[in-house]
Amino acid sequence: MNGVHDMGGMHGFGEVKQEPNEPVFHADWEGRTFAMSMLMRTTGLWNIDRSRAEQEMLPAHLYLASSYYERWGRGLEQLVLKYGLVSKEEIAAGHASVPGKAPGSNVKPAADVTALLTRGSYERPARALARFKPGDRVRARNINPPTHTRLPRYVRGHVGTVEAVRGCHVFPDSVVRGDGEDPHWLYTVVFDGRDLWGADSDPSLKVSVEAWEPYLESI
């Protein structure tokens, strides 16, 4: 999906400035938003890829006007509405108006909270041999999918070198389309900054991207 959320950033928005001694959370509500988001994934109704996709579907003006954790909260709100866990009226009122759905087997005890912060492995058994190996030159496909993708726009159509093979992992694009995990090989591909940003770019700049096999083609 192309939009203001693009992983590589967009021209015209200025440089990314780091905040010195940035705290984990700037306010209590950010921590609560993070906690709710992590706990709600234990329902098994969605995963991290669907969470990201839901944030990407926020209207551009709303996305740009929201802070990082505001986007998390807005995305979570859309997910619980989509799966019928709450109603719009309940969200507006700030409390439940009918009994909640019976908890499923995924409900976690308080003692397991620390484990919830561990993302776990998305690596899966391979169905075929890896198509590429370290040292291979590959081109990132010039794709423009209408749904979630992890391939940044700024590398599409550019040539890079495979640095490492990271194993076979769940393919986010497929998950968000509703086509299942569809695991594919994942690679680290290194691009020359001058190829991405032009001849006047810093000649020492290298950009590494984690790219699934369907994103790449031989040259």
Buried (B, 14 or more C-beta within 10 A) or exposed (E): BBEBBBEEBEEEEEEEEEEEEEEEEEEEEBEEBBEBBBBBBBBEBBBBBBBBBBBBBBEEEEBEEBEEBBBBBBBBBBBBBEEEBBBEEBEEEEEEEEEEEEEEEEEEEEEEEEEBEEEEEBEBEEEEEBBBEEEBEBBBBEBEEEBBBBBBBBBBEBBBBBBBBBBBBBBBBBBBBEEEBBBBBBBBBEBBBBBBBEEEEEEEEEBEBBBBBBBBBEE
